[in-house]
Amino acid sequence: MRVVSMKLENVDYAVANHLARIEMNRPQVLNALSKGMFRDLRNALRLATENRDARVVEITGAGTAFSAGLDVREVGGFKSRAEAKEFVYGLVKPFWDQLFKCEKPVISLVDGPAYGAGAEIALASDIVIASTESTFAFSGGRVGALCCMSGIIGPSLMNGRKLVEMNLTGTPLNASEATNYGLVNYSVPREELTGTLEKIIREIMHVSPISNSSFKRIRKTDLSKTKMETGYRELLRTITSKDFREGSSAFVAKRPPEYYR
């Protein structure tokens, strides 16, 4: 059995038993998605995509969270529109491009909060296994940002009206609710996460990898160029707005934002 292990600055990457495991590793900030995290996730996904021994890809988070979403403390104060544009098109877009490029089954293993872009990573995965302690929220708007990817891929995966409500209110769902609305496949007690993952991987191994990659190619046709361009353009609009400055400042100060004053 060949084992590959690599520790990037923000992500741990390993391949064993045909599983490429990508673990977001910033537990001290609930695996918030910093510039470095987006870069490392993209690189780990590229490695997993190119590794012939890896048949399945797992994405998970270290510590008590999957991911709290965008690292507002780091990216809440762009000095210029050019800096914000580089963040969107130089880091965020390449990460999503790499995730959607992966033709291997991608499984998110969630144990704890999955908020903002963290919830979107789960949503964009092929299969989501969550502990009953997990919560999910498309909460970008609460800090004046945007969960743009949920608006692109969400309608084909979730109950449409609930998806809209989650974005317009930022209100979280527990794991059971997330399962009912189509965001999660399996909600299980924490101690059953690994067993459930292993069971699904065994089932995947009975299916042709060519068949799975072809199925994913069909799914990818939903990602129209127009939708993707609109999503990134609107993300840039939000993170260069006064609302994002107010939302990120309020987040750091631990006070409610004042968007409507």
C-alpha positions as a Markdown table, in Angstrom:
| # | Residue | x | y | z |
|---|---|---|---|---|
| 1 | Met | 0.0 | 0.0 | 0.0 |
| 2 | Arg | 1.4 | 3.3 | -1.1 |
| 3 | Val | 0.9 | 6.2 | 1.4 |
| 4 | Val | 1.5 | 9.9 | 0.5 |
| 5 | Ser | 1.5 | 12.6 | 3.1 |
| 6 | Met | 2.1 | 16.3 | 2.8 |
| 7 | Lys | 1.6 | 19.2 | 5.1 |
| 8 | Leu | 0.9 | 22.5 | 3.5 |
| 9 | Glu | 0.8 | 25.7 | 5.5 |
| 10 | Asn | -3.0 | 25.6 | 6.0 |
| 11 | Val | -4.0 | 22.1 | 4.8 |
| 12 | Asp | -2.9 | 18.5 | 5.5 |
| 13 | Tyr | -3.0 | 16.3 | 2.5 |
| 14 | Ala | -2.6 | 12.5 | 2.5 |
| 15 | Val | -3.4 | 9.6 | 0.2 |
| 16 | Ala | -3.9 | 6.1 | 1.6 |
| 17 | Asn | -6.2 | 3.2 | 0.7 |
| 18 | His | -7.1 | 5.0 | -2.5 |
| 19 | Leu | -8.5 | 8.0 | -0.5 |
| 20 | Ala | -7.1 | 11.5 | -0.9 |
| 21 | Arg | -7.8 | 13.2 | 2.4 |
| 22 | Ile | -7.7 | 17.0 | 2.5 |
| 23 | Glu | -8.0 | 18.5 | 6.0 |
| 24 | Met | -8.3 | 22.2 | 6.5 |
| 25 | Asn | -6.0 | 22.9 | 9.4 |
| 26 | Arg | -6.5 | 26.2 | 11.0 |
| 27 | Pro | -8.5 | 25.0 | 14.0 |
| 28 | Gln | -7.6 | 28.1 | 16.1 |
| 29 | Val | -9.9 | 30.1 | 13.8 |
| 30 | Leu | -12.4 | 27.4 | 13.0 |
| 31 | Asn | -10.6 | 26.7 | 9.7 |
| 32 | Ala | -11.6 | 30.2 | 8.3 |
| 33 | Leu | -10.8 | 30.5 | 4.6 |
| 34 | Ser | -7.8 | 32.9 | 4.4 |
| 35 | Lys | -5.9 | 33.7 | 1.2 |
| 36 | Gly | -3.4 | 31.0 | 2.1 |
| 37 | Met | -6.2 | 28.5 | 2.7 |
| 38 | Phe | -7.8 | 29.1 | -0.7 |
| 39 | Arg | -4.3 | 28.6 | -2.3 |
| 40 | Asp | -3.5 | 25.4 | -0.3 |
| 41 | Leu | -7.0 | 23.9 | -1.0 |
| 42 | Arg | -6.5 | 24.5 | -4.7 |
| 43 | Asn | -3.1 | 22.9 | -4.6 |
| 44 | Ala | -4.3 | 19.9 | -2.6 |
| 45 | Leu | -7.2 | 19.3 | -4.9 |
| 46 | Arg | -4.9 | 19.5 | -7.9 |
| 47 | Leu | -2.7 | 16.8 | -6.3 |
| 48 | Ala | -5.7 | 14.6 | -5.6 |
| 49 | Thr | -7.0 | 15.0 | -9.1 |
| 50 | Glu | -3.6 | 14.1 | -10.6 |
| 51 | Asn | -2.8 | 11.2 | -8.2 |
| 52 | Arg | -3.7 | 7.9 | -9.9 |
| 53 | Asp | -3.8 | 6.1 | -6.6 |
| 54 | Ala | -6.6 | 8.4 | -5.3 |
| 55 | Arg | -10.0 | 7.2 | -6.3 |
| 56 | Val | -12.0 | 9.3 | -3.9 |
| 57 | Val | -11.4 | 12.7 | -2.4 |
| 58 | Glu | -12.4 | 13.6 | 1.2 |
| 59 | Ile | -12.5 | 17.2 | 2.4 |
| 60 | Thr | -12.8 | 17.8 | 6.2 |
| 61 | Gly | -11.8 | 20.2 | 8.9 |
| 62 | Ala | -9.5 | 19.9 | 11.9 |
| 63 | Gly | -10.7 | 20.6 | 15.4 |
| 64 | Thr | -14.3 | 21.6 | 16.2 |
| 65 | Ala | -15.4 | 23.0 | 12.9 |
| 66 | Phe | -15.5 | 22.2 | 9.2 |
| 67 | Ser | -15.0 | 25.8 | 8.2 |
| 68 | Ala | -16.4 | 29.1 | 9.6 |
| 69 | Gly | -16.2 | 30.6 | 6.1 |
| 70 | Leu | -14.3 | 33.6 | 4.9 |
| 71 | Asp | -11.5 | 34.8 | 7.2 |
| 72 | Val | -13.0 | 38.3 | 7.7 |
| 73 | Arg | -10.2 | 39.4 | 10.0 |
| 74 | Glu | -7.7 | 38.9 | 7.1 |
| 75 | Val | -9.7 | 40.1 | 4.1 |
| 76 | Gly | -12.0 | 42.6 | 5.7 |
| 77 | Gly | -9.8 | 45.6 | 4.9 |
| 78 | Phe | -8.8 | 45.5 | 1.2 |
| 79 | Lys | -6.7 | 48.6 | 0.5 |
| 80 | Ser | -8.0 | 48.9 | -3.1 |
| 81 | Arg | -10.4 | 47.4 | -5.6 |
| 82 | Ala | -7.4 | 45.9 | -7.4 |
| 83 | Glu | -6.4 | 44.0 | -4.3 |
| 84 | Ala | -10.0 | 42.7 | -3.9 |
| 85 | Lys | -10.1 | 41.8 | -7.6 |
| 86 | Glu | -6.9 | 39.8 | -7.2 |
| 87 | Phe | -8.4 | 37.9 | -4.2 |
| 88 | Val | -11.5 | 37.0 | -6.2 |
| 89 | Tyr | -9.9 | 36.1 | -9.5 |
| 90 | Gly | -6.5 | 35.1 | -8.3 |
| 91 | Leu | -7.5 | 32.9 | -5.4 |
| 92 | Val | -11.2 | 32.3 | -5.0 |
| 93 | Lys | -12.0 | 31.5 | -8.6 |
| 94 | Pro | -9.0 | 29.2 | -9.1 |
| 95 | Phe | -10.0 | 27.2 | -6.1 |
| 96 | Trp | -13.6 | 26.7 | -7.3 |
| 97 | Asp | -12.3 | 25.9 | -10.8 |
| 98 | Gln | -10.1 | 23.2 | -9.4 |
| 99 | Leu | -12.9 | 21.7 | -7.3 |
| 100 | Phe | -15.2 | 21.5 | -10.3 |
| 101 | Lys | -12.4 | 20.2 | -12.5 |
| 102 | Cys | -12.0 | 17.1 | -10.2 |
| 103 | Glu | -13.8 | 14.2 | -11.8 |
| 104 | Lys | -13.3 | 11.9 | -8.8 |
| 105 | Pro | -16.1 | 11.6 | -6.2 |
| 106 | Val | -15.6 | 14.3 | -3.6 |
| 107 | Ile | -17.0 | 13.7 | -0.1 |
| 108 | Ser | -17.2 | 16.4 | 2.5 |
| 109 | Leu | -17.0 | 15.0 | 6.1 |
| 110 | Val | -18.5 | 17.7 | 8.3 |
| 111 | Asp | -18.2 | 17.8 | 12.1 |
| 112 | Gly | -19.2 | 21.2 | 13.5 |
| 113 | Pro | -20.0 | 24.5 | 11.9 |
| 114 | Ala | -19.9 | 24.9 | 8.1 |
| 115 | Tyr | -20.7 | 28.6 | 7.5 |
| 116 | Gly | -20.4 | 30.9 | 4.5 |
| 117 | Ala | -17.9 | 29.5 | 1.9 |
| 118 | Gly | -17.4 | 26.5 | 4.2 |
| 119 | Ala | -21.1 | 25.6 | 3.7 |
| 120 | Glu | -20.6 | 26.1 | 0.0 |
| 121 | Ile | -17.7 | 23.7 | -0.2 |
| 122 | Ala | -20.0 | 21.1 | 1.4 |
| 123 | Leu | -22.7 | 22.0 | -1.1 |
| 124 | Ala | -20.4 | 21.7 | -4.0 |
| 125 | Ser | -19.2 | 18.2 | -2.9 |
| 126 | Asp | -20.8 | 15.1 | -4.4 |
| 127 | Ile | -21.7 | 13.6 | -1.1 |
| 128 | Val | -21.9 | 15.2 | 2.4 |
| 129 | Ile | -21.7 | 13.3 | 5.6 |
| 130 | Ala | -22.3 | 15.4 | 8.7 |
| 131 | Ser | -22.3 | 14.7 | 12.4 |
| 132 | Thr | -25.6 | 15.5 | 14.2 |
| 133 | Glu | -23.6 | 18.3 | 16.0 |
| 134 | Ser | -23.0 | 20.1 | 12.7 |
| 135 | Thr | -24.7 | 23.3 | 11.5 |
| 136 | Phe | -24.8 | 24.9 | 8.1 |
| 137 | Ala | -25.4 | 28.6 | 7.1 |
| 138 | Phe | -25.0 | 30.6 | 3.9 |
| 139 | Ser | -24.0 | 33.5 | 6.1 |
| 140 | Gly | -21.8 | 35.7 | 3.8 |
| 141 | Gly | -24.4 | 38.4 | 3.8 |
| 142 | Arg | -24.2 | 38.8 | 7.5 |
| 143 | Val | -20.8 | 40.4 | 7.1 |
| 144 | Gly | -21.7 | 42.2 | 3.9 |
| 145 | Ala | -20.1 | 39.5 | 1.6 |
| 146 | Leu | -21.9 | 36.9 | -0.5 |
| 147 | Cys | -22.2 | 33.1 | -0.9 |
| 148 | Cys | -22.1 | 33.4 | -4.6 |
| 149 | Met | -21.6 | 29.8 | -5.4 |
| 150 | Ser | -24.7 | 28.7 | -3.5 |
| 151 | Gly | -26.8 | 30.8 | -5.9 |
| 152 | Ile | -25.2 | 29.0 | -8.9 |
| 153 | Ile | -25.2 | 25.3 | -7.8 |
| 154 | Gly | -27.7 | 25.4 | -5.0 |
| 155 | Pro | -30.9 | 25.3 | -7.0 |
| 156 | Ser | -30.1 | 22.0 | -8.6 |
| 157 | Leu | -29.3 | 20.4 | -5.2 |
| 158 | Met | -31.5 | 21.9 | -2.5 |
| 159 | Asn | -35.0 | 23.0 | -1.9 |
| 160 | Gly | -35.0 | 26.2 | -3.8 |
| 161 | Arg | -37.0 | 28.3 | -1.4 |
| 162 | Lys | -35.0 | 27.2 | 1.6 |
| 163 | Leu | -31.8 | 28.1 | -0.3 |
| 164 | Val | -33.1 | 31.6 | -0.9 |
| 165 | Glu | -34.2 | 32.0 | 2.7 |
| 166 | Met | -30.8 | 30.8 | 4.0 |
| 167 | Asn | -29.0 | 33.4 | 1.9 |
| 168 | Leu | -31.4 | 36.3 | 2.6 |
| 169 | Thr | -31.4 | 35.7 | 6.3 |
| 170 | Gly | -28.1 | 33.9 | 7.0 |
| 171 | Thr | -30.0 | 31.6 | 9.4 |
| 172 | Pro | -28.3 | 28.3 | 10.1 |
| 173 | Leu | -29.7 | 24.8 | 9.8 |
| 174 | Asn | -28.9 | 21.9 | 12.0 |
| 175 | Ala | -27.7 | 18.7 | 10.4 |
| 176 | Ser | -31.2 | 17.1 | 10.4 |
| 177 | Glu | -32.7 | 20.1 | 8.7 |
| 178 | Ala | -29.8 | 20.2 | 6.2 |
| 179 | Thr | -30.5 | 16.6 | 5.3 |
| 180 | Asn | -34.2 | 17.3 | 4.8 |
| 181 | Tyr | -33.5 | 20.2 | 2.5 |
| 182 | Gly | -30.9 | 18.3 | 0.4 |
| 183 | Leu | -27.7 | 19.9 | 1.6 |
| 184 | Val | -26.5 | 16.8 | 3.5 |
| 185 | Asn | -26.8 | 13.1 | 2.4 |
| 186 | Tyr | -26.2 | 11.5 | 5.8 |
| 187 | Ser | -26.6 | 13.0 | 9.3 |
| 188 | Val | -25.1 | 10.5 | 11.8 |
| 189 | Pro | -23.7 | 10.6 | 15.4 |
| 190 | Arg | -20.1 | 11.8 | 15.6 |
| 191 | Glu | -18.8 | 8.3 | 16.4 |
| 192 | Glu | -20.4 | 6.9 | 13.2 |
| 193 | Leu | -18.8 | 9.4 | 10.8 |
| 194 | Thr | -15.8 | 7.3 | 9.8 |
| 195 | Gly | -17.8 | 4.1 | 9.4 |
| 196 | Thr | -20.3 | 5.9 | 7.2 |
| 197 | Leu | -17.5 | 7.3 | 5.1 |
| 198 | Glu | -15.8 | 3.9 | 4.7 |
| 199 | Lys | -19.2 | 2.3 | 3.7 |
| 200 | Ile | -19.7 | 4.9 | 1.0 |
| 201 | Ile | -16.2 | 4.5 | -0.3 |
| 202 | Arg | -16.7 | 0.7 | -0.5 |
| 203 | Glu | -19.9 | 1.3 | -2.6 |
| 204 | Ile | -18.0 | 3.8 | -4.9 |
| 205 | Met | -15.4 | 1.1 | -5.6 |
| 206 | His | -18.1 | -1.0 | -7.2 |
| 207 | Val | -18.7 | 1.7 | -9.8 |
| 208 | Ser | -16.5 | 2.4 | -12.9 |
| 209 | Pro | -14.3 | 5.5 | -12.4 |
| 210 | Ile | -15.0 | 6.3 | -16.1 |
| 211 | Ser | -18.8 | 6.2 | -15.4 |
| 212 | Asn | -18.4 | 8.4 | -12.4 |
| 213 | Ser | -16.2 | 11.0 | -14.3 |
| 214 | Ser | -18.7 | 11.0 | -17.1 |
| 215 | Phe | -21.6 | 11.6 | -14.7 |
| 216 | Lys | -19.6 | 14.5 | -13.2 |
| 217 | Arg | -19.0 | 15.9 | -16.6 |
| 218 | Ile | -22.7 | 16.0 | -17.2 |
| 219 | Arg | -23.3 | 17.7 | -13.9 |
| 220 | Lys | -20.7 | 20.3 | -14.7 |
| 221 | Thr | -22.7 | 21.5 | -17.7 |
| 222 | Asp | -25.0 | 23.3 | -15.2 |
| 223 | Leu | -22.1 | 25.6 | -14.5 |
| 224 | Ser | -22.7 | 28.1 | -17.4 |
| 225 | Lys | -20.0 | 30.7 | -18.1 |
| 226 | Thr | -22.6 | 33.4 | -17.6 |
| 227 | Lys | -23.6 | 32.2 | -14.2 |
| 228 | Met | -20.0 | 31.8 | -13.0 |
| 229 | Glu | -19.0 | 35.3 | -14.3 |
| 230 | Thr | -22.0 | 36.9 | -12.7 |
| 231 | Gly | -21.2 | 35.1 | -9.4 |
| 232 | Tyr | -17.6 | 36.4 | -9.3 |
| 233 | Arg | -18.6 | 39.8 | -10.4 |
| 234 | Glu | -21.2 | 40.1 | -7.6 |
| 235 | Leu | -18.8 | 38.7 | -5.0 |
| 236 | Leu | -16.3 | 41.5 | -6.0 |
| 237 | Arg | -19.1 | 44.0 | -5.8 |
| 238 | Thr | -20.0 | 43.0 | -2.2 |
| 239 | Ile | -16.5 | 42.8 | -0.8 |
| 240 | Thr | -15.6 | 46.3 | -2.2 |
| 241 | Ser | -18.8 | 47.8 | -0.7 |
| 242 | Lys | -19.3 | 49.9 | 2.4 |
| 243 | Asp | -21.5 | 47.1 | 3.7 |
| 244 | Phe | -18.6 | 44.8 | 3.8 |
| 245 | Arg | -16.5 | 47.3 | 5.6 |
| 246 | Glu | -19.2 | 47.7 | 8.1 |
| 247 | Gly | -19.9 | 44.0 | 8.4 |
| 248 | Ser | -16.3 | 43.0 | 8.8 |
| 249 | Ser | -15.7 | 45.8 | 11.4 |
| 250 | Ala | -18.7 | 44.7 | 13.3 |
| 251 | Phe | -17.5 | 41.1 | 13.2 |
| 252 | Val | -14.1 | 42.0 | 14.6 |
| 253 | Ala | -15.7 | 44.3 | 17.3 |
| 254 | Lys | -18.3 | 41.6 | 18.1 |
| 255 | Arg | -21.2 | 43.9 | 17.7 |
| 256 | Pro | -24.3 | 43.8 | 15.4 |
| 257 | Pro | -23.7 | 45.4 | 12.0 |
| 258 | Glu | -25.6 | 48.6 | 11.2 |
| 259 | Tyr | -26.5 | 48.2 | 7.5 |
| 260 | Tyr | -29.8 | 50.2 | 7.6 |
| 261 | Arg | -28.9 | 53.3 | 9.6 |
